[in-house]
């Protein structure tokens, strides 16, 4: 069969899936120690540091998944076009990677400052909302149109995959909103010690994220399946 013409890009795309899901699993496991009232506050702070460090990997993978996916679409001979113009010429792929690099820089800065820099937090949020809107539109169109963007190979699997990616980003925003009370409550734990009110707030914040976490895991796994199997695709 020989070497795939762009196999290394496929490897990168799959590696992002692996580290995205694996990092999220590590965050979930360490969060159990953060919530454990039997541990001392310093031990819980150490668990939080580990959890925060692990959480950076899924954030990086989520962002890089976009340009790596666009690159694969540009490399495939699908013939996608909009108003008679090719959707993914080489320069547009470069622009997507530049955009992703800027978004990644914002996300890393927001992570390191724990969202305390308002301008960085707002810029990152604006980008995520814009990406959600754009990907939802593109994914929905690719899923419903008979020949989306002029493609005749039935790329509905790709439309579904794009929508799953969109769902994962939206779930991440849900996690961010649900965790808002966590920081103040954990600060109280460190300065004043544990109390029923503090423990209740911490648990409500972290456990309230579980539906969003499960949604991300399911979306990532389903997107990986669609990307490998490509159900319904025509040669």
Backbone as a ProteinNet text record, in pm:
[ID]
protein_1_A
[PRIMARY]
XXXXXXXXXXXXXXXXXXXXXXXXXXXXXXXXXXXXXXXXXXXXXXXXXXXXXXXXXXXXXXXXXXXXXXXXXXXXXXXXXXXXXXXXXXXXXXXXXXXXXXXXXXXXXXXXXXXXXXXXXXXXXXXXXXXXXXXXXXXXXXXXXXXXXXXXXXXXXXXXXXXXXXXXXXXXXXXXXXXXXXXXXXXXXXXXXXXXXXXXXXXXXXXXXXXXXXXXXXXXXXXXXXXXXXXXXXX
[TERTIARY]
82.6	0	85.9	204.3	294.1	259.9	341.2	324.8	210.8	131.8	24.3	86.4	32.9	95.6	101.9	9.3	18.4	-7	58.9	40.5	79.8	184	229.2	125.8	51	-55.6	-167.6	-194.6	-293.8	-246.3	-117.6	-60.7	-75.9	-47.7	-62.9	-208.1	-300.2	-442.1	-485.8	-442.4	-478.5	-408.8	-285.2	-213.8	-286.5	-342	-418.9	-541.8	-606	-718.9	-674	-560.6	-513.1	-482.2	-406.1	-367.9	-485.9	-580.3	-700.6	-777.2	-806.9	-884.4	-802.7	-676.2	-592	-572.6	-549.7	-534.8	-660.5	-776	-902.1	-923.5	-884	-896	-808.6	-687.9	-599.7	-657.6	-719.2	-783.4	-896.3	-977.2	-1087.9	-1035.8	-933.8	-882.8	-824.9	-746.9	-686.5	-790.9	-902.1	-1006.6	-1068.8	-1064.2	-1118.9	-1038.6	-907.4	-824.7	-846.9	-871.6	-900.2	-1024.9	-1121.2	-1247.7	-1247.4	-1139.9	-1136.6	-1113.7	-1216	-1199.2	-1109.4	-1078.1	-989.7	-844.4	-812.7	-676.3	-655	-531.4	-499.1	-509.6	-533.3	-538.3	-412.3	-288.8	-171.7	-173.7	-219.2	-226.6	-328.6	-438.5	-540.4	-489.7	-408.3	-349	-252.1	-177	-87.1	-166.7	-277.4	-362.7	-418.8	-452.4	-503.7	-395.5	-271.9	-161.5	-143.3	-150.6	-140.2	-256.5	-375.3	-494.2	-482.3	-436.6	-422	-316.3	-205.4	-102.2	-150.8	-224.3	-277.9	-381.6	-453.8	-561.9	-511.2	-383.4	-330	-323.6	-296.7	-285.9	-414.8	-531.3	-655.1	-683.6	-649.2	-670.9	-587.7	-462.4	-374.9	-427.5	-467.5	-514.8	-642.8	-733.7	-858.7	-831.1	-737.6	-708.2	-636.4	-533.4	-456.2	-533.6	-641.2	-725.3	-784.4	-813.2	-871.6	-776	-654	-566.7	-518.6	-501.2	-459.4	-570	-695.2	-806.8	-821.3	-805	-811.1	-700.1	-582.4	-470.6	-503.5	-563.3	-601.7	-707.6	-802.2	-903.2	-840.2	-739.3	-672	-590.6	-537.9	-455.2	-538.4	-662.4	-748.4	-802.9	-808.7	-858.2	-1011.1	-1073.7	-1219.7	-1284.8	-1208.5	-1263.4	-1360.6	-1353.8	-1445.4	-1420.1	-1529.5	-1516.3	-1634.2	-1619.2	-1724.5	-1726.2	-1839.6	-1853.3	-1746.5	-1716.7	-1620.7	-1475.1	-1449.4	-1311.7	-1278.4	-1159.6	-1118.2	-1118.9	-1176	-1189.2	-1056.6	-966.7	-844.5	-718.2	-690	-558	-451.9	-326.1	-219.5	-214.9	-243	-231.4	-340.4	-458.7	-565	-531.3	-462.9	-420.2	-317.3	-227.3	-127.8	-196.9	-298.4	-371.6	-440.9	-494.9	-560.2	-459.1	-338.3	-235.1	-190.1	-182.3	-146.2	-255.2	-380.6	-493.3	-487.3	-462.6	-456.4	-340.9	-227.8	-114	-148.5	-219.6	-262	-361.3	-456.1	-554.6	-486.8	-389.1	-316.8	-241	-178.4	-105.6	-200.7	-319.7	-418.6	-462.8	-489.2	-536.9	-432	-306.2	-198.8	-184.3	-193.9	-184.4	-301.1	-421.5	-538.3	-523.6	-465.9	-445.2	-344.9	-234.7	-129.1	-171.9	-257.8	-303.8	-437.7	-484.9	-611.9	-728.4	-722.5	-831.3	-843.6	-739.1	-747.3	-721.3	-662.5	-640.9	-765	-843.6	-975.1	-964.8	-869.2	-858	-825.4	-737.1	-701.6	-820.6	-888.7	-1005.4	-1114.7	-1140.9	-1245.3	-1207.4	-1080.5	-1037.1	-1048.5	-1006.9	-1017	-1163.2	-1249.6	-1392.3	-1453.4	-1416	-1468.6	-1430.6	-1305.9	-1261	-1338.2	-1357.9	-1429	-1573	-1639.2	-1777.1	-1780.7	-1684.1	-1679.5	-1653.3	-1561.5	-1532.2	-1654.1	-1723.4	-1843.5	-1946.7	-1968.3	-2066.8	-2026.1	-1898.8	-1852.4	-1855.7	-1808.6	-1805.3	-1946.2	-2036.7	-2174.2	-2239.8	-2215.2	-2270.7	-2213.2	-2080.1	-2015.1	-2051.3	-2051	-2083.5	-2227.6	-2320.2	-2460.5	-2485.4	-2420.4	-2436.3	-2380	-2260.4	-2199.3	-2281.1	-2351.4	-2431.2	-2563.2	-2621.3	-2754.7	-2757	-2659.5	-2660.7	-2628.2	-2685.4	-2660	-2517.6	-2467.4	-2329.3	-2268.1	-2234.4	-2184.5	-2054.3	-2052.3	-1934	-1887.9	-1982.6	-1950.2	-1887.5	-1878.4	-1817.2	-1920.1	-1883	-1976.4	-1949.6	-1864.2	-1826.9	-1902.5	-2015.9	-2100.6	-2023.2	-1976.3	-1894.4	-1977.1	-2091	-2172.2	-2099.1	-2014.1	-1935.7	-1850.1	-1798	-1714.2	-1798.3	-1919.6	-2009	-2039.6	-2066.2	-2092.9	-1970.3	-1852.5	-1728.9	-1706.5	-1733.3	-1719.3	-1816.7	-1938.7	-2037.5	-1997.8	-1936.4	-1888.8	-1775.6	-1688.9	-1582.4	-1644.1	-1745.1	-1815.5	-1878	-1936.8	-1999.6	-1896.8	-1777.7	-1672.4	-1627.1	-1614.9	-1576.6	-1684	-1810.4	-1920.6	-1924.7	-1898.7	-1895.6	-1783.6	-1671	-1561.9	-1603.2	-1683.5	-1735.5	-1829.9	-1907.1	-1994.9	-1915.3	-1803.2	-1716.1	-1662.5	-1620.9	-1565.4	-1668	-1790.4	-1895.5	-1929.2	-1934.3	-1970	-1863.3	-1737.8	-1626.9	-1606.3	-1686	-1664.5	-1657.6	-1743.3	-1735.1	-1618.4	-1549.5	-1448.6	-1331	-1280.1	-1159.2	-1172.8	-1282.3	-1303	-1318.8	-1391.7	-1412.5	-1281	-1197.1	-1070.6	-976.5	-983.5	-904.1	-944.2	-1073.4	-1121.3	-1071.1	-1070.6	-1019	-874	-794.6	-652.4	-627.5	-711.1	-686.5	-760.2	-880.9	-962.9	-989.9	-952.6	-977.2	-1111	-1139.4	-1259.7	-1382.5	-1495.4	-1625.3	-1729	-1845.2	-1950.8	-1985.3	-1991.5	-2026.5	-1918.8	-1791.4	-1681.2	-1681	-1694.9	-1692.8	-1810.3	-1924.1	-2041.9	-2021	-1961.8	-1936	-1833.7	-1727.1	-1624.9	-1683.1	-1759.3	-1814.5	-1917.4	-1999.8	-2099.2	-2032.1	-1923.1	-1853.1	-1788.9	-1714.4	-1641.7	-1736.4	-1822.4	-1913.8	-2017.6	-2045.7	-2137.4	-2082.3	-1950.2	-1886.4	-1894.4	-1930.6	-1925.7	-2008.7	-2131.3	-2204.1	-2130.3	-2065.8	-1988.4	-1865.6	-1802.1	-1685.4	-1723.9	-1833.7	-1879.2	-1915.9	-1970.6	-2005.2	-1878.5	-1773.9	-1647.9	-1589.5	-1585.9	-1531.3	-1607.8	-1739.9	-1820.3	-1798.9	-1789.2	-1769.1	-1633.8	-1530.3	-1395.6	-1386.9	-1441	-1438.4	-1519.2	-1638.6	-1722	-1656.2	-1592.7	-1524	-1407.8	-1336.4	-1226.4	-1278.9	-1389.8	-1449.1	-1489.3	-1555.7	-1597.5	-1478.4	-1372.8	-1255.9	-1183.7	-1188.6	-1120.6	-1208.3	-1335.3	-1423.8	-1483.3	-1513.8	-1575.4	-1699.7	-1799.2	-1917	-1989.8	-2024.4	-2100.1	-2016.8	-1885.6	-1802.1	-1788	-1787.1	-1771.6	-1637.3	-1578.9	-1448.6	-1464.7
-121.6	0	126.5	116.5	230.6	335.1	436.7	542	635.1	678	773	908.2	978.2	1103.7	1211.9	1212.5	1310	1241.5	1127.4	1048.2	1119.8	1203.7	1270	1370.1	1431.3	1520	1441.2	1321.6	1235.7	1194.5	1162.3	1127	1243.4	1365.3	1482.4	1497.1	1481.2	1495.9	1392.5	1268.9	1163.4	1183.8	1234.5	1261.6	1367.6	1467	1569.2	1508.7	1414	1343.4	1273	1202.9	1122.2	1210.8	1318.6	1403.9	1485.4	1517.9	1588.8	1503.3	1380.2	1292.1	1247.7	1212.8	1169.1	1278	1401.1	1511.9	1536.2	1526.2	1544.6	1436.8	1314.5	1207.3	1236.8	1289.1	1325.3	1437.7	1536	1645.8	1592.4	1503.1	1446.2	1369.8	1287.8	1206.9	1294.5	1395.1	1481.2	1568.8	1597.1	1678.4	1607.3	1473.1	1399.4	1429.9	1447.4	1481.8	1625.6	1714.7	1853.5	1862.5	1775.4	1778.9	1695.2	1624.7	1531.3	1606.7	1619.8	1694.5	1623.8	1494.9	1423	1464.3	1527.3	1573.9	1711.3	1741.6	1873.6	1978.5	2105.2	2209.6	2215.5	2201.3	2200.1	2083.9	1966.1	1851.7	1877.6	1940.3	1971.9	2079.5	2171.3	2272.7	2208.7	2108.8	2036.6	1963.8	1902	1834.1	1933.6	2053.2	2155.6	2200.4	2211.4	2247.4	2142.6	2016.3	1907.6	1913.4	1933.8	1941	2055.5	2169.6	2285.6	2260.6	2196.9	2165.8	2070.4	1968.4	1872.3	1935.6	2033.5	2095.3	2174.9	2210.8	2287.8	2204	2074.4	1988.7	1983.5	1956.9	1959	2094.2	2202.7	2335.6	2354.7	2309.2	2318.8	2231.9	2109.8	2016.1	2065	2120.7	2172.4	2278	2366.7	2474.6	2422.3	2339.5	2289.7	2190.7	2135.7	2045.6	2118.3	2248.1	2324.6	2337.9	2392.1	2405.6	2272.4	2171.8	2041.5	1980.4	1998.5	1948.5	2022.1	2154.6	2233.6	2191.1	2163.8	2118.4	1987.2	1893.4	1766.3	1785.9	1875.5	1902.4	1963.7	2047.1	2108.3	2005.8	1905.8	1804.7	1699.6	1679.2	1581.1	1640	1559.8	1609.9	1611.6	1693.4	1693.5	1793.9	1895.7	1994.3	2092.3	2115.8	2209.4	2351.2	2424.4	2561.8	2643.8	2774.4	2866.6	2979.3	2993.6	3091.5	3070.7	2944.9	2911.8	2925.1	2957.5	2975.1	2860.4	2800.7	2690	2734.4	2650.5	2686.3	2687.8	2597	2582.1	2589.7	2705.4	2722.3	2730.2	2714.9	2705.5	2828	2946.5	3067.1	3074.2	3018.8	3020.1	2925.7	2814.9	2722.4	2790.2	2865.9	2940.9	3041.2	3110.4	3207.2	3139.5	3020.5	2946.8	2911.1	2869.6	2836.4	2961.2	3074.9	3199.8	3237.3	3225.3	3251.4	3159.5	3030	2933.4	2964.5	3010.7	3045.4	3162.4	3261.8	3373.7	3331.9	3246.6	3195.1	3112.7	3031.8	2949.1	3035.7	3142.7	3232.6	3293.8	3333.3	3388.8	3285.1	3162	3056.8	3021.1	3014.6	2982.7	3095.2	3219.9	3333.5	3333.8	3305.8	3299.6	3186.5	3075.5	2962.5	2997.6	3059.4	3091	3198	3289.2	3396.2	3361.6	3237.8	3190.3	3282.1	3339.9	3423.6	3557.7	3600.6	3724.4	3849.2	3833.5	3947.1	3959.6	4062	4073.1	4079.2	4155	4170.1	4037	3958.6	3827.2	3733	3735.2	3647.9	3680.2	3808.9	3848.1	3813	3833.3	3802	3652.6	3571.2	3426.3	3383.7	3442.3	3409.2	3450.1	3567.6	3614.7	3520.6	3475.6	3383.3	3253.1	3201.1	3073.8	3083.9	3194.4	3213	3224.3	3297.3	3311.7	3178	3098.4	2966.9	2875.7	2880.5	2799.9	2834.8	2964.3	3007.6	2964.1	2984.4	2949.3	2799.3	2722.3	2577.4	2517.1	2573	2523.2	2545.1	2661.7	2689.1	2597.9	2584.6	2500	2353.3	2306.3	2166.2	2133.1	2223	2199.8	2196.5	2288	2290.7	2164	2122	2000.8	1876.4	1878.9	1762.8	1755.9	1871	1873.1	1888.8	1958.5	1983.5	1856.6	1842.9	1723.2	1722.5	1838.3	1849.9	1976	1970.4	2090.7	2142.1	2271.1	2336.3	2266.5	2207.4	2141.9	2004.7	1950.8	1819.8	1711.1	1614.3	1509.8	1374.7	1370	1241.6	1214	1283.5	1262.8	1283	1404.9	1429.5	1459.3	1393.6	1420.2	1380.6	1280	1240.9	1358.3	1435.9	1550.5	1659.7	1680.7	1777.5	1740.1	1610.4	1564.1	1581.5	1555.5	1570.2	1716.4	1807.5	1949.9	1992	1941	1974.2	1918.8	1800.9	1744.8	1830.5	1880.1	1970.7	2097.9	2149.5	2267.3	2242.1	2125	2087.6	2081.4	2030.9	2022.6	2161.6	2254.9	2391.4	2454.3	2435.5	2490.9	2430.4	2300.9	2236.2	2294.7	2327.4	2391.3	2524.9	2601.4	2727.5	2701.6	2592.6	2556.3	2525.9	2456.7	2427.9	2557.1	2647.5	2774.4	2851.7	2854.9	2928.3	2858.9	2726.4	2651.5	2665.1	2682.1	2689.4	2828.6	2924.4	3061.2	3072.5	3004.6	3019.5	2943.3	2861	2772.7	2850.7	2949.1	3019.5	3084.9	3156.8	3225.1	3123.6	3014.3	2913.8	2844.6	2816.4	2750.2	2845.4	2974.6	3072.5	3077.2	3067.3	3062.8	2938	2826.4	2701.8	2716.9	2784.6	2799.9	2896.3	2998.1	3100.1	3074	3017.3	3000.5	2854.9	2764.6	2623.6	2578.1	2451.2	2391.3	2426.5	2432.9	2449.7	2385.1	2364.5	2299.7	2383.3	2514	2601.5	2598.1	2600.8	2597.1	2465.7	2354.4	2223.2	2208.9	2261.9	2253.1	2332.1	2449.8	2530.8	2465	2412.2	2344.7	2225.3	2144.1	2024	2060.6	2159.8	2200.7	2253.9	2328.4	2384.2	2275	2185.3	2082.4	1975.6	1923	1817.9	1870.7	2000.9	2059.8	2058.3	2041.6	2035.3	1896.9	1796.5	1658.8	1636.8	1688.7	1669.3	1725.3	1841.1	1899.2	1814.4	1760.1	1673.7	1549.1	1486.1	1366.5	1399.9	1518.5	1561.8	1577.2	1633	1647.1	1510.6	1420.6	1287.1	1217.5	1222.3	1157.7	1220.8	1353.4	1423.2	1389.8	1389.4	1359.8	1216.4	1121.4	981.6	962.7	1022	1008.1	1074.1	1190.1	1256.6	1172	1106.1	1018.3	902.3	844.4	734	780	895.6	945.8	975.4	1032.1	1065.4	944.3	834	711.6	630.7	613.2	525.3	599	727.1	807.6	738.4	714.7	641.1	713	638.5	694.1	765.4	786.3	859.3	780.9	854.2	793.9	831.6	738.9	765.9	852.7
0	0	0	60.2	57.1	162.2	167.2	266.4	226.9	325.8	299.6	263.8	163.1	119.2	225.9	320.4	430.1	564.3	582.1	703.1	830.1	825	947	998.4	906.9	949.6	1018.3	967.5	1031.7	1170.7	1182.6	1313	1411	1364.9	1451.3	1495.9	1403.3	1435.3	1539.1	1521.2	1615.9	1751	1748	1873.2	1955.4	1887.3	1957.7	2024.5	1956.6	2018.3	2145.8	2137.2	2250.3	2371	2348.4	2459.7	2511.9	2424.5	2468.7	2568	2529.6	2616.2	2737.7	2716.1	2827.5	2930.8	2885.4	2979.2	3060	2992.8	3063.9	3170.4	3139.8	3238.4	3360.9	3337.4	3448.1	3532.9	3466.8	3539.7	3627	3571.1	3647.9	3770.1	3751.7	3862.4	3972.9	3936.9	4038.7	4108.2	4039.6	4103.2	4222.8	4222.4	4337	4463.8	4449.5	4565.1	4608.7	4512.7	4547	4634.1	4609.9	4683	4810.5	4836.6	4949.9	5081.2	5167.5	5293.2	5393.8	5368.6	5459.8	5441.6	5329.6	5305.1	5366.2	5398	5452	5341.5	5376.5	5273.6	5186.1	5242	5152.9	5053.3	5099.6	5008	4898.4	4932.7	4831.6	4736.1	4788.3	4701	4601.9	4646.2	4556.7	4448	4488	4390	4288.9	4335.6	4244.8	4146.5	4194.9	4105.9	3997	4035.5	3938	3839.4	3891.6	3806.7	3706.2	3752.1	3664.9	3557.1	3596.2	3498.3	3391.9	3432.8	3336.7	3245.3	3296.1	3220	3100.6	3100.7	2988.9	2860.8	2873	2754.6	2674.1	2735.7	2657.4	2592.9	2661	2602.6	2477	2481.1	2364.4	2250.9	2284.6	2182.5	2117.4	2196.4	2141.3	2034.6	2061.8	1967.7	1844.1	1862.5	1749.1	1664	1718.3	1641.3	1520.5	1535.6	1425.3	1306.9	1323.9	1206.6	1151.3	1237.7	1185.7	1100.5	1142.5	1063.7	932.6	935.2	811.5	715.9	771.2	687.4	617.8	690.3	630	522	545	442.4	318.2	337.4	223.1	144.3	212.3	146.4	72.6	116.9	50.6	-79.8	-185.9	-315.2	-321.1	-236.8	-228.8	-322.6	-365.1	-458.1	-397.1	-267.1	-202.5	-251.1	-275.9	-323.2	-274.3	-274.1	-233.9	-335.4	-404.9	-512	-620.3	-645.9	-750.9	-710.7	-582.9	-534.3	-440.3	-456.8	-370.2	-224.9	-138.8	2.6	76.4	40.2	118.6	33.2	-30.7	-92.1	16.9	-20.1	79.8	171	113.7	195.4	301.6	271.7	372.4	487.9	457.3	562.1	652.4	592.1	670.3	762.1	709.8	791.5	909.8	887.6	996.5	1104.1	1063.5	1161.7	1238.8	1171	1240	1340.5	1297.1	1386.8	1508.2	1484.7	1594.4	1689.1	1634.5	1719.2	1811.5	1757.2	1840.5	1946.4	1906.9	2002.3	2111.3	2070.8	2166.9	2266.9	2218.9	2308.4	2411.8	2367	2459.9	2562	2514	2603.5	2708.5	2667.9	2763	2865.3	2817.4	2909.5	3007.7	2957.7	3046.4	3147.6	3104.5	3194.9	3304.4	3266.3	3363.2	3462.3	3418.7	3508.2	3572.4	3547.7	3605	3569.5	3448.1	3399.9	3468.9	3540.5	3617.7	3533.3	3413.4	3323.3	3235.6	3260.9	3196.6	3044.5	2991.8	2846.8	2779.9	2840.8	2786.3	2794	2907.7	2926.3	2825	2803.4	2708.5	2565.9	2530.1	2394.2	2366.2	2461.9	2446.1	2435.1	2516.7	2512.9	2378.8	2329	2200.8	2087.5	2088.2	1984.3	1992.3	2111.4	2126.8	2077.7	2110.4	2064.5	1912.4	1854.4	1708.7	1640.3	1697.2	1640	1651.1	1763.6	1779.9	1672.8	1650.3	1551	1410	1375.2	1241.6	1218.1	1316	1300.6	1301.1	1380.3	1381.2	1245.4	1186.5	1054.2	947.6	946.2	846	864.4	989.7	1015.6	982.1	1018.6	987.8	838.1	766.5	620.1	557.1	599.4	544.4	576.7	688.3	727.2	650.9	618	559.7	407.6	351.2	206.6	129	9.6	-72.3	-126	-166.9	-214.8	-153.6	-24.5	43.6	-17.5	-46.3	-103.4	-231.9	-303.1	-429.4	-416.9	-296.9	-275	-304.1	-384.4	-427.6	-361.7	-261.6	-200.2	-70.7	-50.7	66.5	197.8	222.6	342.5	467.4	482.7	602.2	729.8	721.7	838.5	885.9	787.9	823.3	887.8	836.6	899.5	1043	1066.8	1203	1292	1236.5	1314.1	1353.4	1260.9	1290.7	1400.2	1394.6	1497.2	1633	1635.2	1762	1820.2	1734.8	1779	1837.1	1769.1	1817.7	1954.1	1969.3	2096.3	2208.8	2178.9	2279.7	2324.4	2229.9	2267.2	2354.9	2315.5	2394	2533.6	2544.9	2676.4	2761.8	2699.1	2772.3	2830.7	2757	2810.6	2926.9	2917	3028.2	3154.1	3137.5	3252.1	3312.6	3226.1	3274.3	3357.7	3312.3	3385.7	3517.9	3514.3	3634.9	3743	3703.1	3799.2	3859	3821.1	3869.4	4021.9	4097.3	4244	4306.7	4228.4	4286.6	4345.1	4272.5	4315	4450.4	4471.2	4599.4	4712.5	4685.1	4789.3	4824.8	4723.7	4753.8	4827.6	4794.9	4868.4	5015	5041.2	5179.8	5250.7	5178.8	5236.4	5278.1	5196.9	5225.7	5341.7	5355.7	5458.2	5589.8	5579.5	5698.8	5734.3	5645	5670.9	5615.5	5635	5580.8	5664.4	5594.8	5660.3	5570	5624.5	5545	5422.2	5438	5325.8	5217.7	5261	5165.4	5088.6	5160.4	5095.3	4998.4	5036.4	4950.6	4820.8	4833.4	4714.3	4622.9	4683.2	4603.6	4528.1	4599.1	4535.6	4428.9	4457.9	4359.5	4233.2	4250	4134.8	4049.8	4114	4039.7	3985.4	4071.2	4025.7	3927.6	3935.2	3838.3	3697	3685.2	3553.6	3489.6	3567.6	3516.8	3390.3	3380.7	3254.8	3133.9	3151.9	3042.6	3011.6	3115.3	3096.1	3017.2	3055.5	2983.7	2839.8	2819.2	2684.3	2598.9	2658.1	2585.8	2552.7	2650.2	2624.6	2512.4	2519.3	2415.8	2279.8	2275.5	2148.6	2087.7	2170.9	2120.7	2067.5	2143	2098.5	1971	1965.3	1845.9	1724.7	1744.6	1634.5	1583.2	1675.4	1633.3	1549.7	1590.9	1515.1	1375.7	1367.5	1237.5	1146.8	1205.1	1125	1070.1	1141	1095.8	1002.1	1039.3	961.1	840.8	854.6	746.8	690.2	773.1	726.9	612.7	509.6	397.1	293.8	320.4	225.8	95.6	-16.1	-147	-205.5	-277.9	-339.2	-462.1
[MASK]
+++++++++++++++++++++++++++++++++++++++++++++++++++++++++++++++++++++++++++++++++++++++++++++++++++++++++++++++++++++++++++++++++++++++++++++++++++++++++++++++++++++++++++++++++++++++++++++++++++++++++++++++++++++++++++++++++++++++++++

